[in-house]
Amino acid sequence: EEPGEDNNSTECSQLGIMDLKFTSSRKYISISVPSKSQAMSPHIKSVDDIVVLGMNLSKFNKPTQFFICVSGVFMFYLIYGYLQELIFSVEGFKPFGWYLTLVQFGFYSVFGLIELQLTQDKRRRIPGKTYMIIAFLTVGTMGLSNTSLGYLNYPTQVIFKCCKLIPVMIGGVFIQGKRYNIADVSAALCMSLGLIWFTLADSTVAPNFNLTGVVLISLALCADAVIGNVQEKAMKLHNGSNSEMVLYSYSIGFVYILFGLTCTSGLSPAVTFCSKHPVQTYGYAFLFSLTGYFGISFVLALIKIFGALLAVTVTTGRKAMTIVLSFLFFAKPFTLQYVWSGLLVVLGIFLNVYSKNMDKIKLPSLHGLWKKSVEERKARTLSQTV
């Protein structure tokens, strides 16, 4: 009986070990059931998938992703800026900046809904309360910016918008608890100062200073400084898609603006004016919104992949390109001030790239350069002596 008991105990111990292994292996298999507030989807979406206008950027490496996003931002926003100035050149349209923002938000909502229907995963990942905050900030930054063009010329508006790098960094510190190194701070200062200096010369061609416009664009700048960090935090925390962000933030913002225009009796005069000039208003607004939607999709991809600071750096560089193209296509007086300010912008871009790749790019220190020069002098003196 003792050998039998030993065999039984051995078999039991082996079964226990096998059961323990099976139990320990089961902890790696989990099934997550979405809550009732989330819609079930028959498809499985990768957490790392970043889709922009139907193109999956996750298949490319980081440099290629950066090149695609920057190309999209520059191409679409250059057309966006031209159309924005063209709309406000229509005589009598300047008081209707908020109505243009309402039409723009309506087009954005439709575009976002179409894009979301074409994707496999249609779930809303980011909470509704977060979208209400993002929508309010979006209304502030775009509505106030559009309205300020009724009081300021385009170059003067660009002067203020070029200062966005610094408040974005401040917002990153307070909202996300980020810490930036000296290279990031230097890049922000160089690009902001360079672009301000660059556009100051352009604004002297047709100066149109108005205190109301300054207040409006300053408030838009404050909202713009916060929104990038809020979007970055929400998209990374909940893994929200670009189309989802655009659809919900702009559709809620559309309701905000519609309610505000209705309460202030600003809707009826705008509709009457635009009905008399449908092509110059609604036609241009459609192209304006379409290019802006494509541009914001690439900006959101930049925010999600590389962060808010780099995204704002790219959009700020796009403003410099807008001014450069303005000098190429339109006759303007030229001074050396443009050269020095352009070099400052280039230095800011280099410092930002260097900050993101400090482990790959190693610049020689001043001590190292001095030591190398001293060694070369000694070697030269020794060769001459011999």
N, C-alpha and C positions, 0 to 999 in steps of 0.2 A: 504494500500500500504506500510506503514512503516514496519509492521511485515514481509511482503514479501521481502522487501529490506534487512531487518535484516537477514532473512534466506539465501538470495542470498549471502549477504556479508559473512555470516558464512560459507556457502559452498565454497565460493571463497577462504576464508582464510584457510579452511581445505585443499582445493586442492593446495593452495600455499605452505602450510606446507609439504604436501605429495610430491610435486614437488621439494621442497627444500631438503627433505630427500633423494629423489631419485637422485637429482643432486649431493648432498654431498657423496652419496654412490658410485656414478659412478667414482669418482676420485680414488678409490681404484682398479679399473679394467683398466688395460692398455695392449695394444697389441704392441709389439715391432717388427718392420719390419726390417730385416737385410739389409744392404746396398748391392749394386750390387757386391762389391768385395768379399762378403761372400756367400758361397754356401748354398742354402736352405737345411735343413735336416728335414725329416718327424718325427724324434724322438726328444724328449725333454730330455736334460741332466741336471741333478742336478748340481748346482754350487759347491756343496761340494763333488762331486764324485771324488775320487782319485783312479784310476785304474792302477795297476802295473802287467804286464804280464797276463792280463785277470782277475785279482783278484781285486775286489772292496774293498779297505781298509776302505772306509767310513762306512762300516757296523760294524767295530770293534771300541773299545774304544781306547784312546790315548796310554796306556801302551802296548796293543796288537799291535797297529800299529808300535810302536817303536820297539818292539821285532821282528816283521816280517821284517821290513826294515833292522835292524841291522844284523839279521841272513842272509838275502840275500846279503848284502854288504860283510860280512865276508866270506861266502861260495864261492861266485863267484870271488871276487877279490883275494882270496888266490890262486885259480887256475889261474887267470889272471896273477898274478905276476910270478908264476912258468913258465908259457908258454912264457912270455915275456923274461925271462932270458934264456930259452931254445932256443928260436929263435936266439938270439944273440950269442949263443954258437956255432952255425954253422959256420965253418971256411969260412971266406971271406964275411960274411954278414954284418959286422959292418958298412961299409960306406953307407948302404942303409936304414938308419933309416927313412928318409922321404918317401921312397917308401912303407915301412911297414905301415906308417901312412896313405898313400893314399889307400892302400888295406883295412886297418881297417875302414877308413871313408866310403869306398864303401860298405863294409858289413853292417856297421851301418845304412846306408841309406836304403839298401834293407830290413833290419830287421824292421826299423821304418815304412817303407811303408806297409809291411805286417801287422804289428800290428795296424796301423791306419785304414787299410781296414777292420779289424775285429771289430772295434769299431763302435758304433752307430752314434756318432757325428764326422763328418770328417771336420768340418770347421776349417780354420786357424784363430786363435784368435789373436795371437801376430803379430804386424806389420813386414813387410819384412825388413825394415831398422834396426830394433832391432835384427833380425836374422843375418843380415850381420855382425853386431858388435860381436854377440855371436859366430858366426862361425869363425871370425878372432881370437878371444881369444882362442877358442877351438883348432884351428890349432896351435897356439903358444904354449899352454900348453902341448898338446899331441905330436906334432911334435918335439918340442925341447927336451921334456923328452925322447922320443924314440931315438932321435939322440944322446943324451948325453951318452947313454949306449954304444956307440961305442968308447967313450973315458974314461968312468968311470966304475968301477965295481958296481954291484947292491947295496951292502951295502953303498957305498959312495954316491950313488944317493939318497938313503933313508935318509941319514943324512940331506941333503938339503931340501928334500920334507917334513921332519918332522917340519920344521920351518913355515909351511903354516898357522898355526893357527893365529899367530900374524898379518901377512899381511891381512888375511881375516877380522879380527877385524878392522884393519885400513881402509880397503875398505868399511866395513859396516858403519863406521863413516862418510866417505866422500861421498859415493855413496847414501846411504839410510838415512843418518842423525841419525844413531843409537847411543845409549848411553849404554855402558856396565858397570856393577858394578864391585866391587873389586873381587868378586868370579869368574867372567868370565875371568878377566885379570889374576888372579892367576892360574886358570885352564889352560889357554893357555901357561903361562910360565912354569908351572910344566910339562905338557905333552911334550912341545917342548924340554926343557932341559933334561927331562928324556929319551926321545927317542934318542936325539943326543948323550947323554952319553952312552946309551945302544948300539947304532950302532957303536960308535967309537971303542969299543973293537972288534966288528966283522970285521970292516974294516982293522984292523991291521993284520988279518989272511992273507989277500991277497991285500995289498994296491996297488992302481993303480991310482995315482993322475995325472991329466992333466988339465992345465989351460983352454983349450978350452972347455972341458966338464963342468968345473965349471961355465963358462960364459953361456953356453947353459942351464944348469939346473937352474941357477939363473934367466934367462929371463923367463923360463917356470914357475918358482915359482911366478914371478910378474904377469904373465897372469892368473895363477891359483887363485891368491888372488882376482882378480877382477871378474872372471867369475861366481863364486858362488853367489856373491851379485847381479850381473846383471841378472842372471837366476832367483833368488828369487824375485827380484823386478818385472820382466816381467811376471812371472807366476802368481803372486798374483794380479798384476794390470789388466791383461787381462784374467785371469783364463784359461791359456793354459794347455793342457794335456802333460803328459810325452812323449807319442809317437810323438806328434806334435813337441815338442822341439827337440827330437832326430832326426827326419826326416829332418827338415828344416835346423837345425844348421850344421849337418854333411854332408848333400848333398851340401850345399853352401861351406862348408869347403873342400869338395872333389874337387870342381871346382877350389878353390884357390890353392890347392896343385898341381893339375894337370897342371895348368897354370905355376906355379913356376918351376916344374920339366921340363916342356917342354922348357921354356925359358933358363934354366941353363944346358940343355942337360944331365940331370941326369936320364931321364926316360929309355932310351935305354939300358945302362949298367945294370940297376936293372932288367929289364925284361929278359935280356939275362941270367943273373945269376940265377934268380928264375926259369926259364924254365929248367935249368939243375938240379935243386933240388926242384921239385914241392911239394913233401910230406913235407920236412923239412921247406919249406917257406910258400906256399899257404895252405897246410894242417894244419900246426900249426897256421897260421894266421887266418884261419877260426875259430878254437876253441878259439884262443886268442880273436878274435873279438866277438864271441858269448858270452863268459863269461863276457867280458867287457861290452857288451850291456846290459846283464841282471843286471850286477852290477850298471851301470849308471842309469838304470831305478829305482832301489831302492834308489840310492843317490838323484835323482831328487825328489822322493817322500819324502825323509827326508828333503830336502831343502824346499819343498812346505808346509810340515806340521809343522816342528820344526825350520826351519831357517838354514842359511848357516853355522853359527858357530857350532851348534850341529852336522850338517852333516860332517863338517871337523873334528870335534872331534872324531866321529865314524870312519872315514876313517883313521885318525891318529892312533887310537887304533888298527885298522886292521893291520897297519904296524908293530906294536909291536907284534901282534900275529904271523905275518909272521916270525919275528926273533925268537920268542919262538919255533915255529915249526921247524925252521931251526936247532935249538940246539937239538931238540928231535930226528930228523931224520938223522942229520949229526954230525959227531964227531968234536967238537970244544973245545978249552981250556976254562975253567970256572974260573971266578974271582968274588970277592964280588962286583965288579963294576956293574955287571948285577943285583944284588939284590937291591942295592940302587937306581939304575936308574929305575928298575921295580916298586919300591915303589913310586917313583916320578910320574910315569905314572898313577898308581892307585889313588894317591892323586889328580892328575889333573882330572881324570874321576869323582871322588867323588865331587870335587868342582863344576864341570860343572852340575852334577845332582842336587846338592844342590842349585845352582843358578836358575835352572828351577823350583824348588819346594820349594822356600824359605818360602812360606806361609804354607806349610804342614810340612816341616822339620825345627824345631826350635832347634838350637844348644845352649847349655848353655854358657853364657858369663863367662869370667874369674872372674869378680866381683861376679857373682852368685855362681861359684864353690868355691871361697874363703869364701864367706859368709856361704855357706852350711857346709864347713869344720870347720869353727869357731863354728857354732851352734852344730855340732856333738861333738866337743871337750868339749864344755860347758856341754852338756848333759852327756857325759861320766864322766866328773869331778864331776858333781852333783850326779850321781849314785854311784860313788865310795865314796863320802863324806857321803851319806845317809847309 
